[in-house]
Amino acid sequence: MAFADLPANLARVREEIARVQSREGLRGPVRIVAVTKGHPVQAVDAALRAGLPDVGENRVQEALEKQDQAAGVPVTWHLIGHLQTNKAKHVPGRFGWVQSVDSVRVAEALARAPAARGERSALKVLLQVNIAGEGQKSGCDPAAAGDLAARVGDLAGLELLGLMTMAPLTEDERLQRKVFGDLRRLREDLERQGHRLPELSMGMSGDFRAAVAEGATMLRLGTVLFGERPT
């Protein structure tokens, strides 16, 4: 069976989530988005069979190919990588979530696409914020997040539901927690300004424990579930 280790890997992840939440005095569900980037299409069906109905891809083209190959597999697709405006036309009807809205241009391109294709349901989006200020990473500046949230919230066809970030590639849990804690505090500031932002997507295979400790509601997990990607 493809990805035979997935159920056991998932059980260990869920045990870790419960352990961290208990230690930190936290409650509430944590949604796991199974990141199938770089894995064959069989990973999509394996995720659903393991109880993971949310699947994430970084690149639009790879996602579209897998969606065609996995037609009929009832999962919700999340775009979690940087979106170029010229690819926005492919998103409506294909993805349920875009977690990487980082500019007004991207948001407006997405908002135009549903109207052009007759979509009736709003596309769920998260603002990607570059909390760590790393030049090689996408995401808006934290200081600009309020204005971007206001602009996105006014666009028909989009439903703004939260924030997303990535921590630096480090094993220093203190630094991981600072980045994730800063995103949580930014969410609190924006909610005081009147924005409803229930979702915090933060934490990947190498730092999901720190993300859970800081209140993540979504984790984007690939390697820890599926193993190393094929070369």
C-alpha positions as a Markdown table, in Angstrom:
| # | Residue | x | y | z |
|---|---|---|---|---|
| 1 | Met | 0.0 | 0.0 | 0.0 |
| 2 | Ala | 1.3 | 3.4 | -0.9 |
| 3 | Phe | 2.3 | 5.5 | 2.2 |
| 4 | Ala | 1.7 | 2.6 | 4.5 |
| 5 | Asp | 3.4 | 4.5 | 7.4 |
| 6 | Leu | 1.0 | 7.5 | 7.1 |
| 7 | Pro | -1.5 | 6.4 | 9.7 |
| 8 | Ala | 1.2 | 5.7 | 12.3 |
| 9 | Asn | 2.9 | 9.0 | 11.5 |
| 10 | Leu | -0.3 | 10.9 | 11.8 |
| 11 | Ala | -1.1 | 9.2 | 15.2 |
| 12 | Arg | 2.3 | 10.4 | 16.5 |
| 13 | Val | 1.7 | 13.9 | 15.3 |
| 14 | Arg | -1.7 | 14.0 | 16.9 |
| 15 | Glu | -0.2 | 12.7 | 20.2 |
| 16 | Glu | 2.4 | 15.5 | 20.0 |
| 17 | Ile | -0.3 | 18.1 | 19.4 |
| 18 | Ala | -2.3 | 16.9 | 22.4 |
| 19 | Arg | 0.8 | 16.8 | 24.6 |
| 20 | Val | 1.8 | 20.3 | 23.7 |
| 21 | Gln | -1.7 | 21.7 | 24.2 |
| 22 | Ser | -1.9 | 20.0 | 27.6 |
| 23 | Arg | 1.4 | 21.5 | 28.6 |
| 24 | Glu | 0.5 | 25.0 | 27.5 |
| 25 | Gly | -3.1 | 24.9 | 28.8 |
| 26 | Leu | -4.6 | 25.2 | 25.3 |
| 27 | Arg | -7.7 | 23.8 | 23.8 |
| 28 | Gly | -9.3 | 23.8 | 20.5 |
| 29 | Pro | -8.9 | 21.8 | 17.2 |
| 30 | Val | -5.8 | 22.0 | 15.1 |
| 31 | Arg | -6.4 | 21.3 | 11.4 |
| 32 | Ile | -3.7 | 19.4 | 9.6 |
| 33 | Val | -3.1 | 20.3 | 6.0 |
| 34 | Ala | -1.4 | 17.3 | 4.4 |
| 35 | Val | 1.3 | 18.8 | 2.0 |
| 36 | Thr | 1.7 | 16.5 | -1.0 |
| 37 | Lys | 4.3 | 18.7 | -2.8 |
| 38 | Gly | 6.8 | 16.5 | -4.5 |
| 39 | His | 5.0 | 13.3 | -3.8 |
| 40 | Pro | 3.0 | 11.2 | -6.3 |
| 41 | Val | -0.7 | 11.7 | -6.7 |
| 42 | Gln | -1.3 | 8.6 | -4.5 |
| 43 | Ala | -0.5 | 10.8 | -1.5 |
| 44 | Val | -3.8 | 12.5 | -2.0 |
| 45 | Asp | -5.9 | 9.4 | -1.6 |
| 46 | Ala | -3.7 | 8.2 | 1.2 |
| 47 | Ala | -4.2 | 11.4 | 3.1 |
| 48 | Leu | -8.0 | 11.1 | 2.8 |
| 49 | Arg | -8.0 | 7.5 | 3.9 |
| 50 | Ala | -6.0 | 8.4 | 6.9 |
| 51 | Gly | -8.5 | 11.1 | 7.9 |
| 52 | Leu | -6.9 | 14.2 | 6.4 |
| 53 | Pro | -9.4 | 15.9 | 4.0 |
| 54 | Asp | -7.3 | 19.0 | 3.6 |
| 55 | Val | -4.4 | 18.8 | 1.1 |
| 56 | Gly | -1.8 | 21.5 | 0.4 |
| 57 | Glu | 0.3 | 22.3 | -2.7 |
| 58 | Asn | 2.9 | 25.0 | -3.2 |
| 59 | Arg | 2.8 | 25.3 | -6.9 |
| 60 | Val | -0.3 | 25.9 | -9.0 |
| 61 | Gln | 0.8 | 23.8 | -11.9 |
| 62 | Glu | 1.7 | 20.7 | -9.8 |
| 63 | Ala | -1.6 | 21.1 | -8.0 |
| 64 | Leu | -3.7 | 21.2 | -11.2 |
| 65 | Glu | -2.0 | 18.1 | -12.5 |
| 66 | Lys | -2.7 | 16.2 | -9.3 |
| 67 | Gln | -6.3 | 17.5 | -9.2 |
| 68 | Asp | -6.9 | 16.1 | -12.6 |
| 69 | Gln | -5.3 | 12.8 | -11.8 |
| 70 | Ala | -7.2 | 12.5 | -8.5 |
| 71 | Ala | -10.6 | 13.7 | -9.8 |
| 72 | Gly | -13.3 | 12.3 | -7.6 |
| 73 | Val | -11.2 | 12.2 | -4.4 |
| 74 | Pro | -13.2 | 14.6 | -2.2 |
| 75 | Val | -10.5 | 16.6 | -0.6 |
| 76 | Thr | -10.2 | 20.4 | 0.0 |
| 77 | Trp | -7.2 | 21.9 | -1.8 |
| 78 | His | -5.1 | 24.6 | -0.2 |
| 79 | Leu | -2.6 | 26.7 | -2.1 |
| 80 | Ile | 0.1 | 27.4 | 0.4 |
| 81 | Gly | 2.9 | 28.7 | -1.9 |
| 82 | His | 3.5 | 32.1 | -3.5 |
| 83 | Leu | 0.9 | 32.9 | -6.1 |
| 84 | Gln | 1.7 | 34.9 | -9.2 |
| 85 | Thr | -1.1 | 37.1 | -10.4 |
| 86 | Asn | -1.1 | 35.5 | -13.8 |
| 87 | Lys | -1.9 | 32.1 | -12.2 |
| 88 | Ala | -4.9 | 33.5 | -10.2 |
| 89 | Lys | -7.3 | 32.6 | -13.0 |
| 90 | His | -6.7 | 28.9 | -12.3 |
| 91 | Val | -7.6 | 29.1 | -8.6 |
| 92 | Pro | -11.5 | 29.4 | -8.5 |
| 93 | Gly | -13.2 | 26.0 | -8.7 |
| 94 | Arg | -9.9 | 24.2 | -8.0 |
| 95 | Phe | -8.9 | 25.4 | -4.5 |
| 96 | Gly | -10.9 | 26.0 | -1.4 |
| 97 | Trp | -8.2 | 28.0 | 0.3 |
| 98 | Val | -5.4 | 30.3 | -0.7 |
| 99 | Gln | -3.1 | 30.7 | 2.3 |
| 100 | Ser | -0.5 | 33.0 | 0.6 |
| 101 | Val | -2.2 | 36.3 | -0.2 |
| 102 | Asp | 0.5 | 38.8 | 0.4 |
| 103 | Ser | -0.5 | 41.8 | -1.7 |
| 104 | Val | -3.4 | 43.8 | -2.9 |
| 105 | Arg | -2.5 | 42.8 | -6.5 |
| 106 | Val | -2.8 | 39.1 | -5.7 |
| 107 | Ala | -6.0 | 39.6 | -3.8 |
| 108 | Glu | -7.6 | 41.6 | -6.6 |
| 109 | Ala | -6.5 | 39.0 | -9.2 |
| 110 | Leu | -8.2 | 36.3 | -7.2 |
| 111 | Ala | -11.3 | 38.4 | -6.7 |
| 112 | Arg | -11.7 | 39.0 | -10.4 |
| 113 | Ala | -11.4 | 35.4 | -11.3 |
| 114 | Pro | -14.5 | 34.0 | -9.5 |
| 115 | Ala | -16.7 | 36.6 | -11.1 |
| 116 | Ala | -15.3 | 35.6 | -14.5 |
| 117 | Arg | -15.9 | 31.9 | -14.0 |
| 118 | Gly | -19.3 | 32.2 | -12.2 |
| 119 | Glu | -18.2 | 30.9 | -8.8 |
| 120 | Arg | -20.9 | 31.3 | -6.2 |
| 121 | Ser | -19.0 | 30.5 | -3.0 |
| 122 | Ala | -16.3 | 32.8 | -1.6 |
| 123 | Leu | -12.7 | 31.7 | -1.8 |
| 124 | Lys | -11.3 | 31.4 | 1.7 |
| 125 | Val | -8.0 | 33.2 | 2.1 |
| 126 | Leu | -5.3 | 33.9 | 4.6 |
| 127 | Leu | -2.8 | 36.8 | 4.6 |
| 128 | Gln | 0.8 | 35.6 | 4.5 |
| 129 | Val | 2.9 | 37.8 | 6.8 |
| 130 | Asn | 6.7 | 37.8 | 6.8 |
| 131 | Ile | 7.1 | 38.0 | 10.5 |
| 132 | Ala | 10.7 | 37.1 | 10.5 |
| 133 | Gly | 11.6 | 39.7 | 7.8 |
| 134 | Glu | 13.5 | 37.2 | 5.7 |
| 135 | Gly | 14.2 | 38.6 | 2.2 |
| 136 | Gln | 13.9 | 35.2 | 0.5 |
| 137 | Lys | 10.4 | 34.6 | 1.9 |
| 138 | Ser | 7.1 | 35.9 | 0.6 |
| 139 | Gly | 4.7 | 37.7 | 2.8 |
| 140 | Cys | 3.6 | 41.3 | 3.6 |
| 141 | Asp | 5.4 | 43.4 | 6.2 |
| 142 | Pro | 3.6 | 43.1 | 9.6 |
| 143 | Ala | 3.2 | 46.9 | 9.6 |
| 144 | Ala | 1.2 | 46.6 | 6.4 |
| 145 | Ala | -1.0 | 43.8 | 7.4 |
| 146 | Gly | -3.8 | 46.0 | 8.8 |
| 147 | Asp | -4.2 | 47.9 | 5.5 |
| 148 | Leu | -4.0 | 44.7 | 3.5 |
| 149 | Ala | -6.7 | 43.0 | 5.7 |
| 150 | Ala | -9.0 | 46.0 | 5.2 |
| 151 | Arg | -8.5 | 45.9 | 1.4 |
| 152 | Val | -9.0 | 42.2 | 1.1 |
| 153 | Gly | -12.0 | 42.3 | 3.4 |
| 154 | Asp | -13.7 | 44.7 | 0.9 |
| 155 | Leu | -13.3 | 42.4 | -2.1 |
| 156 | Ala | -16.3 | 40.4 | -3.2 |
| 157 | Gly | -15.6 | 36.8 | -3.8 |
| 158 | Leu | -13.0 | 36.5 | -1.0 |
| 159 | Glu | -13.5 | 35.5 | 2.6 |
| 160 | Leu | -10.6 | 36.6 | 4.8 |
| 161 | Leu | -10.2 | 34.1 | 7.7 |
| 162 | Gly | -6.8 | 34.5 | 9.2 |
| 163 | Leu | -3.0 | 34.8 | 8.9 |
| 164 | Met | -0.2 | 32.6 | 7.8 |
| 165 | Thr | 3.6 | 32.7 | 8.3 |
| 166 | Met | 6.8 | 30.6 | 8.2 |
| 167 | Ala | 9.5 | 30.6 | 10.8 |
| 168 | Pro | 13.2 | 30.7 | 9.9 |
| 169 | Leu | 14.8 | 27.3 | 9.2 |
| 170 | Thr | 16.2 | 26.7 | 12.6 |
| 171 | Glu | 16.1 | 24.2 | 15.4 |
| 172 | Asp | 16.0 | 27.0 | 18.0 |
| 173 | Glu | 12.5 | 26.5 | 19.5 |
| 174 | Arg | 12.8 | 29.9 | 21.3 |
| 175 | Leu | 13.1 | 31.6 | 17.9 |
| 176 | Gln | 10.4 | 29.5 | 16.4 |
| 177 | Arg | 8.0 | 30.4 | 19.2 |
| 178 | Lys | 8.9 | 34.1 | 19.0 |
| 179 | Val | 7.9 | 34.2 | 15.3 |
| 180 | Phe | 4.7 | 32.3 | 15.9 |
| 181 | Gly | 3.9 | 34.3 | 19.0 |
| 182 | Asp | 4.4 | 37.5 | 17.1 |
| 183 | Leu | 1.9 | 36.3 | 14.4 |
| 184 | Arg | -0.6 | 35.5 | 17.2 |
| 185 | Arg | -0.2 | 39.0 | 18.7 |
| 186 | Leu | -0.6 | 40.6 | 15.3 |
| 187 | Arg | -3.8 | 38.7 | 14.9 |
| 188 | Glu | -5.0 | 40.0 | 18.2 |
| 189 | Asp | -4.2 | 43.6 | 17.2 |
| 190 | Leu | -6.1 | 43.2 | 13.9 |
| 191 | Glu | -9.1 | 41.7 | 15.7 |
| 192 | Arg | -9.2 | 44.7 | 18.0 |
| 193 | Gln | -9.4 | 46.8 | 14.8 |
| 194 | Gly | -12.5 | 44.9 | 13.8 |
| 195 | His | -11.2 | 42.1 | 11.6 |
| 196 | Arg | -12.4 | 38.5 | 12.3 |
| 197 | Leu | -9.4 | 36.2 | 11.9 |
| 198 | Pro | -10.0 | 32.9 | 13.5 |
| 199 | Glu | -7.3 | 31.0 | 11.7 |
| 200 | Leu | -3.6 | 30.9 | 12.4 |
| 201 | Ser | -1.7 | 28.7 | 9.8 |
| 202 | Met | 1.8 | 28.3 | 11.2 |
| 203 | Gly | 4.0 | 25.3 | 11.7 |
| 204 | Met | 5.5 | 22.8 | 9.4 |
| 205 | Ser | 7.2 | 19.4 | 9.9 |
| 206 | Gly | 10.3 | 20.8 | 11.7 |
| 207 | Asp | 8.6 | 23.3 | 13.9 |
| 208 | Phe | 4.9 | 22.3 | 14.4 |
| 209 | Arg | 5.3 | 21.8 | 18.2 |
| 210 | Ala | 6.4 | 25.4 | 18.6 |
| 211 | Ala | 3.4 | 26.5 | 16.4 |
| 212 | Val | 0.9 | 24.5 | 18.5 |
| 213 | Ala | 2.4 | 26.0 | 21.7 |
| 214 | Glu | 1.7 | 29.5 | 20.3 |
| 215 | Gly | -1.9 | 28.7 | 19.3 |
| 216 | Ala | -1.8 | 27.5 | 15.7 |
| 217 | Thr | -5.2 | 26.4 | 14.3 |
| 218 | Met | -3.6 | 25.0 | 11.1 |
| 219 | Leu | -0.4 | 23.0 | 10.5 |
| 220 | Arg | 1.1 | 22.4 | 7.0 |
| 221 | Leu | 2.8 | 19.0 | 7.3 |
| 222 | Gly | 4.5 | 17.0 | 4.6 |
| 223 | Thr | 7.7 | 15.2 | 5.5 |
| 224 | Val | 6.6 | 14.2 | 9.0 |
| 225 | Leu | 3.6 | 12.5 | 7.5 |
| 226 | Phe | 4.7 | 11.1 | 4.1 |
| 227 | Gly | 8.4 | 10.8 | 4.6 |
| 228 | Glu | 11.1 | 12.4 | 2.5 |
| 229 | Arg | 10.2 | 13.6 | -1.0 |
| 230 | Pro | 11.5 | 11.5 | -3.9 |
| 231 | Thr | 14.5 | 13.1 | -5.6 |
